[in-house]
Amino acid sequence: MANKLSPDYIFESSWEVCNKVGGIYTVLSTKAKTLQEKFPDHIIFLGPDFENSESLSFIQDKELFSSWVKKAQKEGLKVRVGRWDVPGKPIAILVNYSRYFEKKNEIYTHLWEDFSVDSLHAYGDYDESSMFSYAVAKVVESFYKFYLNKEQKVIYHANEWMLGLGMLYIKKYLPFVATIFTTHATSIGRSIAGNGKPLYDYLFAYNGDQMAQELNMESKHSIEKRTAWNADCFTTVSDITANECKELLDKPVDFVLPNGFENDFVAKGQKFILKRKKAREKIIKIANALLGSKLDDDTLIISTSGRYEFRNKGVDVYLEAMNRLKRDNRLDKKILALITIPGWVGKPREDLLERLNSNKDYDTPLEVPMITHWLHNMSHDNVLGMLKHMDVHNLEADKVKIIFLPCYLDGKDGIINMEYYDVILGNDLCIFPSYYEPWGYTPLEAIAFKVPCITSDLAGFGMWVNKLIGKKTDILDGVKVVHRTDYNFSEASDIIKDTVVEFSKFSPTEKDTTRKNAELLSKKALWSKFIKYYLDAYDFALKKAEERKK
């Protein structure tokens, strides 16, 4: 469209900018390259400043905006300017927010008076997120007044309720800046699901405000709802979460902005083959040392991964499916089923390390032969609890062996010592039967590494695949989307079990086709394909801001 408005500057704020703590980090850090190419050095990311933290992927540049930084410091703002150390190297401003805690009551009072946000019931991370959000808005205001004016088309993009307070500040004090708010999952929807309540069958009947009161979520829900209502453009990441917003926030989204991906770090050709071989050898070596078994490369390696949300991520369904798989007479292949989910991890197992370092073959299992690292809460861990309930012992006769790797796969866990992306490509199949998943990066990452996967239609990604393929999916398509509801735990477990049996019987040609289809599907979710939705949202928001300039 000839009259589509494009921003001169974009300020995008999130708790996860340069701060690797959750899935939104992947969204922003992979999107950064495409936005930087489209708006070179006019996309500016703002994140929290934890000065001595190892998790910050940030390169300071004291020359960048140096004259403004001096003025900002005189105004009492503490910032560090530089570049986010991700592909594209976009500009990032890290913001220190500690000084605002002493003013929080005053800030919350204004928030109530201006936007009816209820901060009275705040607890946990609410104060910290709000003070960070407020500090970010003050920094954007200072930058805007130093370099920009109402003639420029400027976007302020806030991610999640944590950045809501700042967006509302921008709306009040910088009225010519267009505002976008993205909720990646409604706080109340996640809470309903996380508390074991049926979310989907009753979604139409839930009252968000009432549920927030019941679940002690009033302040988070209030800031999220008011931000959604006051943004020039309200967005989310999938159709499934869009429905949640409409029902629980009483506000339909203006746009769905699906989460894309950059695959430039996926190894190619011979390098890919060697990395896959190395990962498989390492996984099987660890399994054999732990189990006293003789698994070989013909073993089918399966895994699930993600955050430790036992029900929301479908870990319970995965374990049940693996347990049923053990008893399926059609299975004639050995299966190694991994759970690579970080738990409350203690130390790597010394007895396992001893075996791994000895290079001997063992024919007896170690004690507790289903976990690689000791946990601080061995007797209260959900995965171990379910394995105990299912009477899993990883016996020699079991066709399916289940192993829990409860560590962050950061390359220095003490046992596997490989990063997540290097481990994932050793898999034959990945399974993510989520109950609550606004988007779902784990299945997208799997197929980018040519690993076919099973996901669910309660994940935004699964919904997107269904829409794209336009028929009931099959594992041969690269992704099998399992239908999930509030109550079909058993049926979903059976479908997963049957799909694994089917996949285990594939000929080499069928496996190759499945892997190719998985990779092809991942290429349809690259940021180069999805950025157009952002450009539409920018245009929509900017047109509202332009109206205010008249």
VOGU-3710 file (C-alpha; in Angstrom, 3 decimals, decimal comma):
1> manklspdyi> 0,000/0,000/0,000  1,377/3,351/-1,067  0,112/5,208/1,996  1,475/2,765/4,590  3,274/4,644/7,359  6,728/3,505/8,429  8,469/4,506/11,667  11,522/6,754/11,789  12,389/5,306/15,219  11,269/2,237/17,155
11> fesswevcnk> 11,887/1,835/20,879  11,201/-1,741/21,978  11,298/-2,600/25,671  11,303/-5,915/27,492  12,659/-7,554/30,624  14,406/-9,996/28,251  16,444/-7,472/26,219  20,088/-8,605/26,601  18,813/-10,689/29,542  18,441/-14,411/28,763
21> vggiytvlst> 15,701/-15,501/31,152  12,772/-16,711/29,041  11,210/-17,400/25,661  10,724/-13,708/24,867  14,528/-13,434/24,686  14,392/-15,758/21,655  11,590/-13,703/20,071  13,419/-10,397/20,379  17,006/-11,546/19,833  16,124/-13,364/16,587
31> kaktlqekfp> 13,784/-10,597/15,352  16,520/-7,999/15,970  18,487/-8,877/12,823  15,520/-8,363/10,492  14,487/-5,103/12,194  18,069/-3,799/12,167  18,311/-4,514/8,426  15,017/-2,706/7,804  15,594/0,220/10,208  19,401/0,399/10,600
41> dhiiflgpdf> 20,260/1,858/14,021  16,730/3,283/14,301  15,488/0,269/16,225  16,571/0,713/19,841  16,029/-2,045/22,415  15,743/-1,197/26,112  16,416/-3,738/28,862  17,330/-3,933/32,564  20,871/-3,207/33,695  22,304/-5,911/35,947
51> enseslsfiq> 25,819/-4,524/35,730  27,807/-7,569/36,807  25,550/-10,287/35,439  27,050/-12,951/33,171  23,697/-13,364/31,413  23,864/-9,942/29,744  24,717/-10,259/26,041  25,738/-6,621/25,731  28,712/-4,692/24,316  29,001/-1,164/25,729
61> dkelfsswvk> 29,894/1,712/23,363  30,660/4,920/25,252  30,749/6,975/22,019  27,174/6,130/21,042  24,760/8,984/21,907  27,449/10,296/24,284  26,118/13,871/24,398  22,635/12,625/25,327  24,052/10,193/27,923  25,726/13,142/29,700
71> kaqkeglkvr> 22,433/15,042/29,759  20,514/11,949/30,904  22,948/11,508/33,777  22,344/15,130/34,862  18,629/14,298/34,862  19,353/11,455/37,283  18,973/8,661/34,706  21,460/5,782/34,863  21,977/4,137/31,467  24,578/2,200/29,531
81> vgrwdvpgkp> 24,445/2,415/25,734  25,882/-0,148/23,349  24,903/-3,058/21,186  23,025/-6,269/21,824  25,479/-9,074/21,082  23,169/-11,012/18,742  22,998/-11,225/14,926  22,377/-7,722/13,555  24,042/-6,079/16,609  21,195/-3,570/17,176
91> iailvnysry> 21,526/-0,624/19,545  20,569/-1,449/23,118  20,172/0,791/26,152  20,416/-0,872/29,555  18,488/0,983/32,241  19,171/1,072/35,983  15,892/1,459/37,858  16,918/1,202/41,540  16,348/4,882/42,420  12,603/4,709/41,739
101> fekkneiyth> 11,658/2,257/44,500  11,534/5,053/47,062  8,987/6,852/44,831  6,846/3,806/44,060  3,806/4,868/46,115  3,726/8,223/44,354  4,128/6,512/40,952  1,325/4,034/41,726  -0,948/6,867/42,906  -0,559/8,671/39,565
111> lwedfsvdsl> -1,145/5,362/37,771  -4,437/4,931/39,630  -5,516/8,538/39,037  -4,633/8,530/35,330  -5,509/4,989/34,242  -7,351/3,258/37,168  -4,573/0,679/37,564  -4,875/-1,192/40,869  -1,399/-1,617/42,406  -2,685/-2,134/45,945
121> haygdydess> -2,434/-5,914/45,760  1,099/-5,955/44,333  3,516/-8,679/45,418  6,435/-10,699/44,037  7,956/-9,272/40,874  5,309/-6,549/40,400  7,283/-3,722/42,043  10,569/-4,541/40,334  8,945/-4,853/36,894  6,993/-1,622/37,371
131> mfsyavakvv> 9,996/0,428/38,507  12,022/-0,903/35,563  9,150/-0,062/33,220  8,871/3,453/34,649  12,648/4,005/34,328  12,572/2,868/30,671  9,793/5,358/29,900  11,780/8,187/31,539  14,799/7,234/29,397  12,741/7,198/26,177
141> esfykfylnk> 11,221/10,571/27,142  14,703/12,041/27,678  16,038/10,612/24,383  12,966/11,806/22,477  13,243/15,367/23,801  16,989/15,460/23,034  16,987/14,065/19,474  13,410/13,933/18,175  10,197/15,927/17,859  6,599/15,511/16,766
151> eqkviyhane> 7,612/15,573/13,087  9,200/12,132/13,396  7,109/8,977/13,344  8,083/7,154/16,534  6,930/3,784/17,927  7,144/2,663/21,544  6,662/-1,122/21,750  6,146/-2,686/25,208  6,313/-6,459/25,754  4,263/-8,117/28,504
161> wmlglgmlyi> 2,518/-6,632/31,562  5,941/-5,911/33,079  6,390/-3,009/30,643  2,818/-1,762/30,886  3,407/1,059/33,369  6,022/2,636/31,091  3,758/2,435/28,059  1,011/4,246/29,962  3,550/6,913/30,993  4,522/7,378/27,320
171> kkylpfvati> 0,853/7,662/26,361  0,365/10,493/28,868  3,598/12,444/28,474  4,597/11,756/24,840  1,207/11,762/23,070  2,722/11,918/19,584  4,551/8,620/20,077  2,575/5,620/18,771  2,258/2,813/21,315  2,161/-0,949/20,752
181> ftthatsigr> 1,585/-3,491/23,513  2,242/-7,207/23,017  1,074/-9,769/25,520  2,858/-13,086/24,962  0,453/-14,824/27,381  -2,175/-13,220/29,563  -1,132/-13,320/33,213  -4,565/-14,541/34,266  -4,792/-17,223/31,537  -1,417/-18,650/32,535
191> siagngkply> -2,497/-18,581/36,173  -5,799/-20,392/35,499  -3,936/-23,114/33,552  -1,089/-23,295/36,081  -3,556/-23,768/38,950  -5,029/-26,866/37,329  -8,333/-25,250/36,383  -9,911/-26,087/33,000  -9,106/-23,082/30,797  -10,577/-23,831/27,390
201> dylfayngdq> -14,043/-25,335/27,908  -14,949/-22,508/30,281  -13,029/-19,651/28,668  -16,228/-18,017/27,415  -17,647/-18,060/30,968  -14,602/-16,832/32,909  -14,595/-13,218/34,033  -10,964/-12,020/33,998  -11,404/-9,521/36,852  -13,185/-12,081/39,029
211> maqelnmesk> -10,565/-14,776/38,356  -7,780/-12,291/39,123  -9,351/-11,718/42,543  -9,747/-15,448/43,157  -6,146/-16,259/42,145  -4,545/-13,226/43,847  -3,517/-11,730/40,490  -5,362/-8,402/40,712  -2,427/-6,020/40,211  -0,791/-7,878/37,317
221> hsiekrtawn> -4,155/-8,366/35,615  -5,054/-4,702/36,166  -1,873/-3,285/34,584  -2,122/-5,748/31,696  -5,770/-4,942/31,012  -5,335/-1,163/31,216  -2,267/-1,290/28,957  -4,175/-3,379/26,396  -7,072/-0,924/26,440  -4,860/2,174/26,140
231> adcfttvsdi> -2,330/1,039/23,515  -2,676/2,420/19,996  -2,169/-1,142/18,804  -2,774/-4,213/20,987  -1,153/-7,432/19,760  -0,390/-11,006/20,750  1,556/-13,905/19,255  -1,058/-16,480/18,182  -4,732/-17,037/17,446  -5,134/-19,085/20,627
241> taneckelld> -3,868/-16,231/22,827  -5,929/-13,721/20,833  -9,025/-15,604/21,976  -7,739/-15,514/25,557  -7,256/-11,714/25,342  -10,787/-11,200/24,041  -12,334/-13,279/26,852  -10,105/-12,397/29,836  -9,027/-8,813/29,062  -12,316/-7,912/27,317
251> kpvdfvlpng> -10,260/-6,496/24,446  -9,813/-8,106/21,017  -6,275/-7,763/19,661  -5,639/-5,526/16,665  -3,024/-7,882/15,173  -1,540/-11,318/15,714  2,262/-11,097/15,409  3,504/-14,705/15,158  6,975/-15,444/16,493  9,498/-16,014/13,751
261> fendfvakgq> 12,936/-17,549/13,829  16,442/-17,068/12,398  18,130/-20,268/11,275  21,547/-18,838/10,395  23,175/-20,735/13,290  21,957/-24,144/12,049  25,024/-26,009/10,743  25,000/-27,026/7,083  26,226/-30,027/5,092  29,065/-32,114/6,527
271> kfilkrkkar> 29,297/-29,956/9,656  25,634/-30,739/10,455  26,219/-34,502/9,962  29,274/-34,459/12,264  27,502/-32,445/14,986  24,506/-34,800/14,885  26,810/-37,829/15,136  28,685/-36,287/18,087  25,437/-35,469/19,934  24,043/-38,976/19,479
281> ekiikianal> 27,281/-40,598/20,653  27,342/-38,403/23,777  23,669/-39,038/24,643  23,998/-42,800/24,187  27,260/-42,931/26,147  25,602/-41,166/29,110  22,558/-43,459/28,916  24,697/-46,606/28,837  26,800/-45,426/31,795  23,677/-44,597/33,818
291> lgskldddtl> 21,705/-47,713/32,879  24,480/-50,287/32,479  22,986/-50,962/29,031  24,333/-51,447/25,521  22,232/-49,048/23,482  23,656/-48,385/20,020  23,100/-45,835/17,247  20,013/-47,738/16,077  18,260/-46,501/19,252  15,481/-43,985/18,607
301> iistsgryef> 16,264/-40,850/20,644  13,200/-38,839/21,678  12,969/-35,792/23,935  10,819/-33,058/25,390  12,168/-29,746/26,675  11,247/-26,229/27,743  10,424/-24,481/31,011  9,536/-26,640/34,009  5,761/-26,174/33,826  4,713/-29,766/34,376
311> rnkgvdvyle> 1,106/-29,559/33,179  1,262/-26,472/30,942  4,129/-27,869/28,842  2,510/-31,323/28,663  5,343/-33,101/30,475  2,710/-35,258/32,207  1,253/-36,357/28,849  4,744/-37,069/27,457  5,617/-39,338/30,402  2,283/-41,146/30,220
321> amnrlkrdnr> 2,771/-41,717/26,457  6,270/-43,143/27,057  4,951/-45,422/29,805  2,236/-46,767/27,509  4,785/-47,155/24,713  6,724/-49,646/26,871  3,756/-52,008/26,759  2,976/-51,665/23,047  3,666/-55,005/21,351  4,129/-53,365/17,950
331> ldkkilalit> 7,292/-51,582/19,082  10,385/-53,470/17,918  12,966/-50,721/18,402  14,760/-49,496/21,521  13,678/-46,015/22,604  15,616/-43,541/24,719  13,183/-40,897/25,976  14,807/-37,761/27,446  13,330/-34,987/29,565  15,658/-31,992/29,107
341> ipgwvgkpre> 13,958/-29,537/31,457  15,858/-27,515/34,076  14,796/-28,468/37,602  16,107/-27,386/40,998  19,427/-28,921/40,127  22,144/-29,681/42,655  25,370/-31,409/41,608  26,246/-33,645/38,662  26,262/-37,271/39,829  29,785/-38,266/40,830
351> dllerlnsnk> 29,071/-41,978/40,291  27,932/-41,214/36,736  30,982/-39,023/36,089  33,236/-41,777/37,339  31,725/-44,196/34,832  31,880/-41,681/31,964  35,555/-40,957/32,655  36,540/-44,632/32,961  35,532/-45,563/29,373  34,633/-49,081/30,592
361> dydtplevpm> 31,451/-50,932/29,696  29,073/-51,539/32,602  26,274/-54,098/32,819  24,631/-52,948/36,051  22,602/-49,756/36,476  23,463/-47,013/38,912  21,148/-46,282/41,803  18,181/-44,127/40,615  18,965/-44,868/36,938  16,681/-42,201/35,516
371> ithwlhnmsh> 18,417/-38,934/36,409  21,816/-37,420/35,499  22,119/-34,759/38,244  20,982/-34,809/41,860  18,193/-32,379/42,706  17,692/-30,304/45,851  14,109/-31,579/45,998  14,389/-35,237/44,954  11,323/-36,264/46,981  9,118/-33,406/45,769
381> dnvlgmlkhm> 10,009/-33,216/42,064  7,068/-33,678/39,659  8,977/-35,663/37,022  10,548/-38,056/39,549  7,212/-38,316/41,344  5,411/-39,392/38,173  8,202/-41,846/37,240  7,854/-43,389/40,706  4,067/-43,532/40,337  4,493/-45,287/36,963
391> dvhnleadkv> 6,983/-47,700/38,569  9,741/-46,796/36,091  13,040/-48,568/36,840  14,675/-48,575/33,372  15,140/-52,338/33,484  17,169/-54,150/30,838  13,962/-55,660/29,413  12,207/-52,279/29,056  11,935/-51,242/25,423  11,638/-47,596/26,498
401> kiiflpcyld> 14,233/-46,063/28,829  13,348/-42,670/30,368  16,102/-40,305/31,526  15,710/-36,877/33,156  18,430/-34,273/32,419  17,353/-31,574/34,910  20,106/-29,066/34,044  20,404/-25,999/31,845  22,038/-27,178/28,631  24,553/-24,317/28,556
411> gkdgiinmey> 27,641/-26,377/27,769  28,870/-26,473/31,366  26,450/-28,662/33,314  29,144/-31,186/34,270  27,651/-34,251/32,516  26,564/-33,608/28,940  28,552/-30,357/28,559  26,885/-29,435/25,273  24,580/-26,523/24,483  20,868/-27,077/23,841
421> ydvilgndlc> 21,058/-26,527/20,080  23,901/-29,054/19,831  21,946/-31,626/21,839  18,654/-31,193/19,993  20,015/-32,215/16,613  20,964/-35,619/18,056  17,261/-36,429/18,424  15,170/-38,470/16,018  11,873/-37,032/17,259  10,816/-34,291/19,699
431> ifpsyyepwg> 7,506/-34,220/21,581  5,860/-31,083/23,011  2,211/-31,882/23,867  1,524/-28,504/25,509  -1,652/-27,691/27,401  -0,856/-23,960/27,656  1,570/-22,536/25,087  0,920/-19,101/23,530  3,404/-19,817/20,739  5,973/-22,588/21,246
441> ytpleaiafk> 9,588/-22,097/20,196  10,737/-25,590/21,140  8,938/-27,331/18,232  10,052/-24,591/15,841  13,667/-24,978/16,978  13,418/-28,765/16,569  12,230/-28,657/12,947  14,852/-26,010/12,096  17,391/-28,731/12,985  15,494/-31,235/10,762
451> vpcitsdlag> 14,067/-33,040/13,790  10,374/-33,875/13,215  8,132/-33,214/16,173  4,773/-33,768/17,793  3,034/-30,720/19,269  -0,551/-29,836/20,198  -3,283/-27,577/18,861  -3,311/-25,753/22,211  0,073/-24,292/21,229  0,086/-21,242/18,961
461> fgmwvnklig> 2,708/-22,918/16,778  0,562/-26,063/16,438  -2,431/-23,943/15,427  -0,265/-22,159/12,830  0,906/-25,512/11,389  -2,695/-26,747/11,139  -3,710/-23,585/9,292  -0,675/-23,767/6,991  -1,022/-27,445/6,081  -4,802/-27,214/5,870
471> kktdildgvk> -5,469/-30,848/6,744  -5,108/-33,252/9,641  -1,352/-33,428/10,081  0,724/-36,576/9,958  4,258/-37,084/11,268  5,355/-37,501/7,632  4,542/-33,765/7,233  7,409/-33,012/9,656  5,027/-31,941/12,436  2,175/-33,956/13,917
481> vvhrtdynfs> -0,365/-31,747/15,701  -2,251/-33,657/18,393  -5,697/-32,418/19,421  -5,790/-31,504/23,119  -8,614/-30,362/25,371  -9,054/-29,801/29,100  -9,974/-33,453/29,560  -8,438/-35,702/26,850  -5,151/-36,512/28,660  -5,543/-40,257/27,995
491> easdiikdtv> -6,511/-39,926/24,347  -3,630/-37,492/23,648  -1,177/-39,893/25,341  -2,382/-42,738/23,114  -2,080/-40,687/19,917  1,508/-39,751/20,815  2,347/-43,384/21,619  0,854/-44,550/18,283  2,720/-41,821/16,366  6,051/-42,907/17,897
501> vefskfspte> 5,341/-46,543/16,929  4,488/-45,422/13,380  7,650/-43,300/13,157  9,817/-46,133/14,520  8,777/-48,316/11,586  9,623/-45,732/8,890  12,036/-46,809/6,179  15,218/-44,720/5,727  13,512/-42,998/2,766  10,418/-42,124/4,831
511> kdttrknael> 12,594/-40,801/7,666  14,541/-38,676/5,197  11,299/-37,291/3,718  9,991/-36,487/7,210  13,210/-34,651/8,116  13,139/-32,670/4,870  9,492/-31,733/5,390  10,306/-30,577/8,935  13,075/-28,309/7,657  10,871/-26,925/4,845
521> lskkalwskf> 8,150/-26,117/7,353  10,614/-24,247/9,593  11,607/-22,026/6,663  8,022/-20,799/6,410  8,358/-19,385/9,934  11,490/-17,292/9,352  11,371/-13,639/10,403  11,702/-12,662/6,746  8,212/-14,163/6,282  6,652/-12,837/9,519
531> ikyyldaydf> 8,027/-9,273/9,732  5,230/-8,053/7,418  2,777/-8,421/10,320  4,885/-6,012/12,373  4,942/-3,482/9,539  1,133/-3,598/9,471  1,017/-3,036/13,248  3,460/-0,109/12,972  1,293/1,482/10,287  -1,883/0,973/12,358
541> alkkaeerkk> -0,354/2,544/15,491  1,309/5,425/13,637  -1,955/6,421/11,948  -3,550/6,839/15,383  -0,598/8,963/16,543  -0,786/11,097/13,375  -4,432/11,834/14,166  -3,343/13,270/17,520  -0,930/15,644/15,782  -3,732/17,392/13,899
//
